[in-house]
Each structure stands twice: as C-alpha cells, then as structure tokens.
Amino acid sequence: MQATQTSGTSSGDVELLARAGDAGRKLKKAVAVRVVGQDSVVELMLVALLARGHGLLVGVPGLAKTLLVASLAEALDLSFGRVQFTPDLLPADITGTDVLQDDAGGRSVRFLAGPIFHHLVLADEINRTPPKTQAALLQAMQERRVTVGIQTHSLPDPFQVFATRNPIEQEGTYVLPEAQLDRFLLEIYIDYPSAEEEREIARRTTGVQSAEVPQVLASDEVRALQALVPRIPVTDAAVELAVALGRATRPHDSKAPSEVREFVRFGAGPRGSQALVLASKARAALHGEAAADIDDVRALIVPVLRHRLVLSYRAEAEGIRDTHILERVVRALG
C-alpha cells in the first residue's frame, strides 16, 4: 500500500521508532504502578504526548485523573503543574503577573511565572471558570507562549495541557467554547474500573506506602520522539479515510449520513482531519510501527472527533450522543 512520506527515513529514525515502541510498553507499566487499570486511557494520553497535542479528560470525580497526569510526568522526568479552575480564577492566576520590586538600583518590574510554566499542566475542572479566564489558557495551548502586559514569554518544551471535565455536574459551570475544544487533540473518556480493579484500588490506596513511579524517559528523549512523529509515513488510504470521516460529520456534505443531517449543527473542521492523521502517526510510533495506516485512524475516530461535533437541540432532546453519530458515520463510509 502506498504511503505518503514527508521526509526521508534515516537509520536514526528506525532506532527512535524502536525506542518509541519500547518506551510505550514501559510507560504503561510505570503508570500502572500507581494507577490501576485505565490502560486505554494511558495509551491515548501517550498518543497526545507524542503528537504534541493536548488532552481533555472526561470522567466523574474519583477516577484518578489527577494521579494519571502526575504519574505520567514522573515517568517522563517532566515538571508537573496543576491549576484548580474556579469561578473566581483570574487569567493572572494561570499565566503569572508582573510585580514591582525594590532593589539596590531602584524599582524594577519582575515577572512571576504562574503554574502554566510547567511541561505537563493539569487544568482541573476547566469548565468551572468564565470564558475570559479560559482564553488565557487558549493562547498557551495554541502558541505555547503567554503574553503578560507587553511581554511575551515562551513556555517550556515540551508543553502540554491535560484538562479535566466532570460530565455530570452542570451547576456553576461554563460551556467550553468550540474554538477551545478544537485545540484539544483528543477527548479521553475515563470510565469506572472493573470490580477486580476496584478491589485492587481499595487495597493499594488504604495502605501506608505509596508506590514510586520509575522514570522511563528523560525530557530530551521525549522531545526526540515528538520530533519523530511528523516524519512517520502515513498511507494514502489512511489520509483519505481521515478526510472522508471529517467531512462526513458536516451536515451539508453530500456524503453525510441522515443522522448527521438531522442531529448535527456543525461538524468537524479541517483541524479534525489533521488531528486524525497526526494522532495516527503518534499511535503508530507508540506501537513501533513504520507507518500509520487505516487501523490507526479507525482506533482514534471517537477520541479525535467526538468533541468537535456540535449537536442540535433535537439530538439533546432525543438522547442522541456524539458517539452514536460517529458510529453511523463509520458505517456509512464502510
């Protein structure tokens, strides 16, 4: 099958690809030292990490969302920052602020960096803060820098945001703007653990010792693997499928199934197709595969496209979910 190649594959890339596959397996084991189960969630977080994308973690309270991000940061030797979003949170509480200080030469202005200046940042309950404060995070996610006053400050490399959202509690929350949702590469749904996993959680978390997460990669190795992902080839069939899936979610597209026309107000934009291809390359790297193919695209359809759909009021009234729509799109495209 023909593959689209953006640049030549070197022997160094082959070694990095083998390293990525090995690191993927070891990272899952490292996080599992502290977090029971959630293997598929960890894999999607690693896909987002390698693709330099941001992840939106959706799940009810108590499912170890914070612990997942903190454990991943430890395994990668990356700094970890946490912002608890509340209705009274200000943009400066995220980005930092300029302060006036007295020194020997007189007064000067010094920048005090906020919690956004970390490699992995957990934006906890992101929908609890007003849009003005959410906008402060938007620049950081898109440009990987923040502007305070007249100065622009670069964020650490790598820099990625994992935000959490509670899907059941709506009181005191704000709707996330579509422009911000579109900046998340993946929406990762975290489900309840199995009965066996929950028994193990109860045993682990009620003891006196906390497990240490082993370091798997250093930060420079993370950057090298992230740089590898865009160089991974992708088959023409995978690109065609990714684009066809994105376009079929738009109600005015000629190939959109009837469910999309009836229940979707706005479908995924071109960033959705781009995200599918990029995330597929990251998944291929994580599995040590030499090229991304249609299997990678199919595995990522829901987490990549789900949050990019804007459903109609009729869909909400009839209990139609975004996953139902995407299942119908996949069936329509064969």
C-alpha positions in Angstrom: 0.0 0.0 0.0 1.4 3.4 -1.0 2.5 5.6 1.9 2.8 9.4 2.0 6.2 10.3 3.3 7.0 13.9 4.4 10.8 13.3 4.6 13.3 10.5 4.2 13.5 7.8 6.8 17.0 7.6 8.3 18.7 4.9 10.3 18.4 7.2 13.3 14.6 7.3 12.8 14.5 3.5 12.8 16.3 3.4 16.1 14.0 6.1 17.5 11.0 4.1 16.3 12.2 1.0 18.2 12.8 3.2 21.2 9.3 4.6 21.0 7.7 1.2 20.9 9.8 0.0 23.9 9.0 3.3 25.8 5.3 2.9 25.2 5.2 -0.5 26.8 7.4 0.6 29.7 5.4 3.8 30.3 2.2 1.9 30.6 3.8 -0.4 33.2 5.3 2.6 35.0 1.9 4.4 35.4 0.2 1.1 36.3 2.5 1.0 39.4 0.3 3.8 40.9 -2.9 3.8 38.8 -4.9 0.5 38.5 -6.3 -0.3 35.1 -7.1 2.5 32.6 -4.6 1.1 30.0 -6.6 2.5 27.1 -6.6 5.9 28.8 -2.9 5.8 29.3 -2.3 4.9 25.7 -4.4 7.8 24.5 -2.5 10.2 26.8 0.7 8.9 25.3 -0.6 9.4 21.8 -1.4 13.0 22.7 2.1 13.4 24.3 4.0 12.1 21.3 1.8 14.2 18.9 2.5 17.4 21.0 -1.3 17.6 21.5 -3.5 18.5 24.4 -6.0 16.1 26.0 -9.4 16.6 27.6 -10.0 14.0 30.3 -13.7 13.5 30.9 -15.0 11.4 33.8 -16.8 11.6 37.1 -14.8 12.5 40.3 -12.6 9.9 41.9 -11.3 8.2 38.7 -7.6 9.2 39.3 -7.5 11.8 36.6 -5.0 14.0 38.5 -3.0 11.0 39.5 -2.7 9.9 35.9 -1.2 13.1 34.7 1.1 13.4 37.8 2.3 9.8 37.4 3.0 10.3 33.7 5.1 13.4 34.4 7.2 11.4 36.9 7.7 8.6 34.4 9.0 11.1 31.9 11.0 13.3 34.3 8.9 16.3 33.3 7.7 19.1 35.6 4.1 19.0 36.7 1.8 21.9 37.3 -1.8 21.9 38.5 -4.4 24.7 38.2 -7.7 24.3 40.0 -10.3 26.2 37.9 -12.9 28.1 39.9 -15.4 30.8 39.1 -13.2 33.5 40.7 -10.0 32.4 38.9 -8.2 35.2 37.1 -6.0 35.0 34.0 -3.0 36.1 36.0 -3.6 33.1 38.3 -2.7 30.9 35.4 -0.1 32.8 33.4 1.6 34.8 36.2 2.0 38.6 36.6 4.4 41.5 36.6 5.3 42.7 40.1 7.1 45.9 41.1 10.1 45.4 43.4 12.7 47.5 45.1 16.3 46.7 44.6 19.7 48.5 45.0 19.3 50.3 41.7 15.8 51.5 42.4 12.5 50.0 41.4 12.1 47.3 38.7 9.4 45.1 37.2 9.9 41.4 37.6 7.7 38.6 36.0 6.4 36.0 38.4 5.6 32.9 36.4 2.3 31.2 37.0 1.6 27.4 37.2 1.2 27.3 33.4 5.1 27.3 33.2 5.5 23.5 33.5 5.9 20.7 31.0 2.7 18.9 31.8 -0.2 21.1 33.2 -3.4 19.7 34.7 -6.3 22.2 34.2 -8.6 20.7 36.7 -12.4 21.2 36.1 -11.7 23.6 33.2 -15.4 24.3 32.7 -15.7 25.9 36.1 -14.1 29.2 35.1 -15.5 32.0 32.9 -14.6 32.4 29.3 -12.2 35.3 29.9 -10.0 33.1 32.1 -10.3 30.2 29.7 -9.0 32.5 27.0 -5.7 32.9 28.9 -5.2 29.1 28.5 -6.2 29.2 24.8 -3.1 31.2 23.8 -0.8 28.9 25.8 -2.4 25.8 24.1 -2.2 27.2 20.6 1.1 29.2 20.6 2.9 27.6 23.6 3.6 31.1 24.9 1.8 33.6 27.0 1.5 37.4 26.9 1.5 39.3 30.1 1.4 43.1 29.8 3.6 43.9 26.8 5.9 40.9 27.2 5.5 37.5 25.6 7.0 34.6 27.5 7.8 31.2 25.9 6.6 28.1 27.7 8.8 25.0 28.5 9.4 22.4 25.8 7.6 20.1 25.8 4.5 21.8 27.0 1.1 20.1 27.1 -2.2 20.6 28.8 -4.4 17.8 30.2 -7.7 19.3 31.2 -10.4 17.6 33.2 -14.2 18.0 32.9 -16.9 16.5 35.0 -19.7 15.3 32.6 -22.5 15.1 35.2 -22.3 18.2 37.3 -23.6 21.3 35.4 -24.3 23.8 38.2 -21.7 26.5 38.4 -20.1 25.5 35.1 -19.5 27.3 31.8 -19.7 25.9 28.3 -16.3 25.4 26.8 -16.1 27.5 23.6 -15.9 25.4 20.4 -12.6 27.2 19.5 -11.0 25.9 22.7 -12.4 22.4 22.4 -11.0 22.3 18.9 -7.5 22.9 20.3 -7.6 19.6 22.2 -6.2 16.8 20.1 -8.2 14.1 22.0 -11.1 13.9 24.3 -10.4 10.9 26.5 -13.3 9.4 28.3 -12.4 7.7 31.6 -14.9 5.0 32.7 -15.4 3.2 36.0 -12.9 0.5 36.9 -14.0 -3.2 36.8 -14.9 -4.9 40.1 -11.5 -6.6 40.2 -9.7 -3.3 39.6 -11.7 -1.5 42.2 -10.8 -4.2 44.8 -7.1 -3.6 43.9 -7.6 0.2 44.2 -9.1 -0.3 47.6 -6.1 -2.4 48.8 -3.5 0.0 47.4 -4.9 3.3 48.5 -5.6 2.3 52.1 -2.1 1.2 52.9 0.8 3.2 54.5 3.1 3.2 51.5 2.8 5.0 48.1 4.4 3.3 45.1 7.2 5.1 43.3 6.8 5.6 39.6 10.0 4.6 37.8 11.5 7.1 35.3 11.3 5.7 31.8 12.4 8.6 29.6 14.3 11.8 30.1 12.9 15.1 28.8 15.4 15.2 25.9 14.3 11.8 24.8 10.6 12.9 24.9 11.5 15.8 22.6 13.3 13.5 20.2 10.3 11.1 20.0 8.0 14.1 19.5 10.1 15.3 16.6 10.0 11.8 15.1 6.2 11.7 14.8 5.8 14.2 11.9 8.4 12.2 9.9 6.5 8.9 10.2 4.9 8.0 6.8 1.1 7.6 6.5 -0.6 5.5 3.8 -2.7 7.3 1.3 -5.7 5.2 2.3 -5.3 6.4 5.9 -5.3 10.1 4.8 -8.3 9.5 2.5 -10.2 7.9 5.4 -9.3 10.6 7.9 -10.5 13.3 5.5 -13.7 11.4 4.5 -14.6 10.9 8.1 -14.1 14.6 9.0 -16.2 15.7 6.0 -19.0 13.2 6.7 -19.6 14.8 10.1 -20.7 18.1 8.3 -24.5 18.2 7.8 -24.2 19.9 4.4 -21.7 17.5 2.9 -23.1 15.3 0.2 -21.8 12.1 1.9 -23.1 12.9 5.3 -25.5 10.2 6.6 -29.0 11.1 7.5 -28.2 11.1 11.3 -25.7 13.8 10.7 -28.1 16.0 8.7 -30.8 15.6 11.4 -28.8 15.9 14.6 -25.6 17.8 13.9 -25.4 21.6 13.7 -21.7 21.8 12.9 -19.3 19.0 12.1 -15.5 18.7 12.5 -13.4 21.3 10.6 -10.2 20.6 8.7 -8.3 20.5 12.1 -10.2 17.3 12.8 -8.8 15.6 9.7 -5.3 16.9 10.6 -5.7 15.7 14.1 -6.7 12.2 12.9 -3.6 11.9 10.7 -1.2 13.3 13.3 -2.6 11.2 16.1 -2.5 8.1 13.9 1.2 8.7 13.3 1.8 9.1 17.1 -0.1 5.8 17.7 2.0 4.0 15.1 5.2 5.3 16.8 3.8 4.2 20.1 3.4 0.7 18.7 6.8 0.7 17.0 5.1 0.6 13.5 7.0 2.0 10.5 3.9 3.8 9.0 0.4 4.8 10.1 -2.4 3.1 8.4 -6.2 2.9 8.4 -6.2 0.7 11.6 -4.6 3.6 13.4 -7.2 6.1 12.1 -10.1 3.8 13.0 -8.8 3.3 16.5 -8.8 7.1 17.1 -12.0 8.2 15.4 -14.1 8.7 18.6 -11.4 10.5 20.8 -10.3 12.8 17.9 -13.7 13.8 16.5 -16.2 13.4 19.4 -15.6 16.9 20.9 -15.6 18.6 17.5 -19.3 17.9 16.9 -21.9 20.5 17.8 -25.2 18.6 18.2 -28.6 20.1 17.7 -31.2 20.7 20.4 -33.2 17.9 18.9 -30.3 15.5 19.5 -30.1 16.5 23.1 -33.9 16.1 23.5 -33.8 12.6 22.0 -30.8 11.5 23.8 -28.6 11.1 20.7 -24.9 11.1 21.7 -21.9 12.1 19.7 -20.6 8.5 19.8 -23.9 7.4 18.1 -23.3 9.9 15.3 -19.7 8.8 14.8 -20.7 5.1 14.7 -23.2 5.9 12.0 -20.6 7.9 10.0 -18.2 4.9 10.2 -20.9 2.5 9.0 -21.8 4.9 6.1 -18.2 5.0 4.9 -17.8 1.3 5.2 
